[in-house]
Amino acid sequence: VLLDKLGIKLSIISFSILMIGGHSMFAFGFSYKSYWPMFFGRFIYAIPAESMRIAQNSIITKWFKGKELAMALGVTIANEFLGSLLNFLIVPIIAENFSATGAIWAGSIVCAVCFIFGFIPYCLILKFRKKSKSKIQITQEMSGVIIEDESISISNLKKFPKVFWMLSLFNCMYHFVIYPFFAMNSQYLIDYMDYDQTDANMMTSIFGAVCFLSPIIGYTIDRFGYGGILLSVAGIIQAIVYALYFYTGVPIWLCITFFGLCFSFVSPALVSIVPLLLEESLTNIGFTIYFASQNLGFALGSIIAGKMVDLYNWQSVFILWICTSAFCGILALICNLFDPRINHTEIEHSKEKLNIENNEDQEETIDQITEPLLI
């Protein structure tokens, strides 16, 4: 709602400033070993960081609507994992050669650089909009077009189809499984497979490297559709690979490669389905719910998996992950049967919507012509 009120461009600038401030506060608290600045710094940083992802996806949805939307969203997902992979590999090097404090402050510098890169296109777009705004207003006045802003209300949630909520549950449960695995796998390899820290980190980084296939998977979804089927296939394959990973001698690198491949299926498919199910005015709220369910799954999954390792063993965690992955595959299959739109392409969806609008315009024109004859 805040994103809709402020507008995407102003929101991005505001969120970027808050991210810099929040991370700098965290770094300050870390430097002086002060808990509360660190706590509030992470809190301030986390809120705009997630909102930034919503704004980013909203911009991409507007730019690529009716085009290669899934591929564009796949590129953003690949970039996110590139950042995570670089952080995973570079931060320990900085901390080892300099200090942990230096590594934390390096994050603040990265936030500032990102703000600069985001502010430059903002200025260019603003300059272009000022030049074109008067032309658009003149055209609208001459054509008699009146644009009314849709009111933003929580009651709009009633317009969300049931399959959207089912896919939100899928999103929550899928990330309940996959993110904790990515976060805990290095420790599992150290405890259970006798890896050292460096080798465990390198093995786990295969997951992020494979996620660079997301743009290719997204392009395939744009061309052929079947995003919903990919969700179901990814859930079932992931359950099988979890079982092979823990109970058999299948090479670890091969299993982690399949985990990354499944994630490359799920991420662009899920994000590209949101505009297929929702009206354009509701996509911001839809993405908000999408990321909220994702973060809820990640938070609950990390807490529960960590507690199960402490209280029981790794086997109990993998049984939970196997069952949850299988549930996701079955839930996605039900969504496919419930609403076939999730297997359409964005191009097909735009053409269908355009045909419906054209048919409505034709019917209205026919009514206007035949009404005087009936009188």
N, C-alpha and C positions, 0 to 999 in steps of 0.2 A: 504494500500500500504506500509506504514511504517513497519507494522508487517511482511509482506512478504519480505521486504528488509533486515530487521535486523535478522529475524529468531525468532521462538517462544520462545526459551530458553533465548536468550539475551534480547528479548523484555520484558519478565516477570521480569527479574532482574532490568532492566531499569525502568519499570513502577512502581515497588515496591519502588525503591529509590525515585522516584518523588512523590509518594503518601505520603511517610514519610515526605519528605521535605515540600510538600504543606500543609499537615495537621499541621505540627509543626509551619509553618509560620502563619497559621490561628489561632492557639492557642496562639502564641506570640502576634499577633494583638489583640486578645480578652483579653489577660491579661493586656495589656496597653491601652485598649479602643481606638485602632488605626484602622481606617476604611480600609485604603489601603492595609496594610499587610493581613487583613482578606479577602479582596476582591481577591487579587492575590493568596493568599493561597488556597482559594476555587477553583479558576480558575485552578491553577497548579494541584490540587488534582483531579479535575473532569475529566480532559482529560485522564490521565493514568488509572483512575478507570474504565472507560468504555472500554478502550482498553484492560484492563486486562480480562474483561469478554469475549471479542472476542478471546483472546489468549487461555483462559480456554476452551471455546467451541471448538476451533480448535484442541486442544490437545485431547479432549474427542472424537471428530469426528474421528480422526486418530486412536485412540486406539480401539474404539468400532465400527468401520465401518464394516457392515455386521453382527453385533452382537446385543446386547441389548443397542442400541444407545439412544433410547428415555428414557429408564429407567435411564441410566447414566446421561443424561441431566436433568432428573427429580430430581435426587439426588442433583445436583448443584443448581437447583432452590429452593429445600427445604432448602439447607444450606444457600442460600441467605436470605430467609425469616426467618430462625432461627437467623441469625445475626440481621436482622431488628427487630425481635420480642424481642431479648435480649436488643438491643439498646433502644427500645420503653419502656421496663420495668425497666432496670437497671440504665440508665442515670439519670432519675429523682431522684432515690434513692441516687446516688452519689452526685448529686447537692444539695439535701436536707440535707444530713448528713455532707457534706464537703463544697463544693462551686461549682458554675457553671464553674469556671476556672478549678477546679480539674477534673470535668467531661470531659471538652474539652481535657485536657492534657492526660487523660486516653485513649482517642481515638488515640493519637499519639503513646502511648505505645502498643496498640493493633496492629497498623500498623507495628511497629517494630517487634513484635512477629510473625505476619503473614509473614514478609520478611524472618525471620529466618527459619520458616517452609517451605517456598518456596525455599530457597537457599540450604537446605540440599538435597532434591531430585534432584535439578539441578546438584549438584556436583556428586551425585551417577550416574546419567544418563550420564554426561560428561565422567566419568571414564569408564563406560561400553562402550560408543561409541568409545573411543580411542582403546579399546581392540578389538572391533569387526570391526572397520573400515578397517583395513588392510586385514582381511579375506574377507570382502565384495568386496574390490577392486580386490583382486586376483581372486575371483570367476567371477567378471564381465569381467576381462581381458581374462580369459580362455574361457568364453562363447561368447566373442565378443560383449557384450552388451555395448552400449553407451547411457548414460543418458544425455539428453539435458534439460536445465532449460527453462521453458516457460517464455517469457517476460511478465512483468507486465505492463498493459496499461489500461487507462480508456476506450479504445475502446472495451475491453472485456465485457463492460456492454451490448453491442449489443447481446451477447450470452445468456443473461438472458431471460428466457421465460416470456410471458405476465402474466401467472398466478403468478409468483414470485412477480411482481409489484402489482398485485391485493391483494396478501396476505400481502405485505408490507403496503398497505393502510389499510387493516383489522387490522394489528398490531398497526398502528398509532391510528386508531379510537377506538380500544378496550382499549388501555391504556389511551386514551383521557378521558375515562369513569371511569375505575376501579381504577387507582392510585389516582386521586383526591378524589374519594369516601373514599379510605383507609386513606388519609391524613386529610379529612375534617369531617369524620363521628363522631369523638369524639365531635367536636364543634357543630355539628347538634344535637347530643343527649343532649348536655348541653342547647342549645338554645330552642329546640323544644320539647324535652321529659323530661326536668327538671332533668337530670342526674347530679351528681357531677363529678369532673374531674377524680377521681380514678375509679369510676364505668364505666364511658364512655370509658376510656382507656382499661379496662379489657374486656368490650364488644367488642370493635374494635379488640382486639388482637385475638379474635376467628378466624378472617379472616386468620391471619398468621398461626395459629395452624392447620387449615384445609388444608393449602397449603402443609403440610407434606405428603399429599396423592399423590403428584406429581410423586414420584418414582413408586408407584403402577400403576397409570394411564399410566406412560411411559412404564412399563413392559407390560401392556395390549396392548398398541399400537404396541410394538415390536412383540407381538405374533399374533395379529389379524388385525392390521392396522386400517383403518377407522379414521385416524387423521383428515382428512378434514371434515368428518361428525361430529366429536366431536366439531370442531370449530363452525359449524352452529348451533348445538344443544345448545352449551354454550351461543351463542349470543341471541338466542330466549328465553332461560330460564332466562338469566340475565335481559332481558327487562321485562319479566313477574314479576320477583322477585322485581325489582325496583318499579313497580306499587303497588305490595302488601305491600312493605316496607313503602311506603309513604301514601297510600290511605286506607289501611285496618288495622285491629288490629292483624295481624299475628305476633307471637312472634319475637322480634328483633333478638334474638340469632339464630333463625331458618333461617331468611333471610340472615344474615351475613354468616352462615354456607354454604348456597347455593352459595353466592358470592365467597367464598373461593373454593368451589367445581368447579365452572365454571372456575375460574382461574387455578385450577389444571388440567383441561381439556386443556385449551388453551396453556399454556406455554410449556409443553413438546411436544404437537402436532406441534405447530408452529416451534419450534427450530429443531425438527426432520425432518420436511419437507424440510428444506433448502438443506441438502445433497442429497435428492431425486431428486431435480430439477436442481441442479448445478453440474458441473464437479468439481473434487476434487481441482483443481488449483484455482477455483473461490469461494470456500467456505469462505475464509477469508473476501473477499469483500462482499459476501452475508451476513455474520453475521454482518459486519459493517453497511450495509444498514438496516438490521433488527433492530439493537439496536439504530441506528440513528432515524428511524421512531418511535420506541418505546419512546425514549426520547422527540421527537418532540410532540408526542401525550400527554405525561405527562405534558410537559411545557405549551402547549397551553390549555390543559384541566384545569390545576390548575389556570391559569390566568383568563380564561373565567368564570369558576365556581365561583371563588372568587369575580369577578366583578358583576356577576349576583346576588349573595347573597347580596352584598352591595347596588346595584341599585334596585333590585326587591325583591325576596323572595326565600325561599328554594324550593317552588313548581316549579318555573321556572327552577331551576337547575335539579330537578328530571325529569321534562318533557324532557329536553335536554338529560339526561342520558338514558331515556327510548327509545327515538327515535334513538339515536346513537347506542345503543345495538341492536335494531331491524335491523338497517342498517347493522351492522356487521354480524348478522345471515344470512341476505339475500345475502350479498356479499360472505360469505363463501359457501353458497349453489350454487351460480353461479360458484365459483371456482371448486366445486365438479363436476359440469356438464362440465366445460371447460377442465379440465385435471384430469383424474382418477388416475394419479400417486400419488397424495397427499394422497390417501387412501391405498397405498401399505405399506408394512413393509420394513425396511432397509434390512432384510435378503432376501426378495423377489427381491428387487432392485439389490442387489449384485449378486444374481443368474442370473437374466435377463441380467445384464451387462456382466457377465462371459460367458453366452451362446452366446451372440452376438460376443464377442471377439473370442470365439472358432470357431464359424461359419465363421468369417472372415479369421481366420488362415487356416481353412480347404479349403475355396475357393481359397486362395492364393496358397496353396500346390497343389490343383488340376490344377490350371493355370500353375504352374511350370512344372507339369508332362505332361500335354497335349500340351504345346506350341511347344516342339520339334516335336511331331507327326504331328501337323498342318503344320509345315514347310516342 
